[in-house]
Amino acid sequence: ESPQDGERVESPLVVMRGQSRNIAWISLNDRQIFTDEEGKWSEKLIVSEGISIMTVKARDRFGRETKRSLQIVLK
């Protein structure tokens, strides 16, 4: 949900938010994260100046995995 791919940010503290459905396991940059009962999640990250790439991976109970990456730019 946020931030959007290619977004420019002013602060090194970035709050990533998203929602997932029908997953058994989810990670952000290879670190497990957790969702609420509705599948929503929110994580704070510190990014360095320039381009940062964040990757969210999710796996369902059958072992199928999906991955989505996005880039943000710290001015």
For each residue, the residues with C-beta under 8 A, 3 or more apart:
1: 17 18 19
2: 15 16 17
3: 7 9 14 16 70 72
4: 7 70
5: 70 71 72
6: 70 71 72 73
7: 3 4 72 73
8: 72 73 74 75
9: 3 14 47 72 73 74 75
10: 74 75
11: 14 74
12: 46 47 48 49 74
13: 44 45 46
14: 3 9 11 44 45 46 47 52 72
15: 2 42 43 44 45
16: 2 3 28 42 43 44 45 54 56
17: 1 2 40 41 42
18: 1 40 41 56
19: 1 35 38 39 40 41
20: 23 26 35 39 41 58
21: 39
22: 60
23: 20 26 35 39 58 59 60
24: 59 60 61
25: 32 58 59
26: 20 23 32 33 34 35 41 56 57 58 59
27: 30 31 32 33 56 57 58
28: 16 31 33 43 45 54 55 56
29: 45 54 55
30: 27 55 57
31: 27 28
32: 25 26 27
33: 26 27 28 41 43
34: 26 41
35: 19 20 23 26 38 39 40 41
36: 39 40 41
37:
38: 19 35
39: 19 20 21 23 35 36
40: 17 18 19 35 36
41: 17 18 19 20 26 33 34 35 36
42: 15 16 17
43: 15 16 28 33
44: 13 14 15 16
45: 13 14 15 16 28 29 54
46: 12 13 14
47: 9 12 14 52 72 74
48: 12 52 74
49: 12 74 75
50: 73 74
51: 71 72 73
52: 14 47 48 71 72 73 74
53: 69 70 71
54: 16 28 29 45 69 70 71 72
55: 28 29 30 67 68 69
56: 16 18 26 27 28 67 68 69
57: 26 27 30 65 66 67
58: 20 23 25 26 27 65 66 67
59: 23 24 25 26 63 64 65 66
60: 22 23 24 63 64
61: 24
62:
63: 59 60
64: 59 60
65: 57 58 59
66: 57 58 59
67: 55 56 57 58
68: 55 56
69: 53 54 55 56
70: 3 4 5 6 53 54
71: 5 6 51 52 53 54
72: 3 5 6 7 8 9 14 47 51 52 54
73: 6 7 8 9 50 51 52
74: 8 9 10 11 12 47 48 49 50 52
75: 8 9 10 49
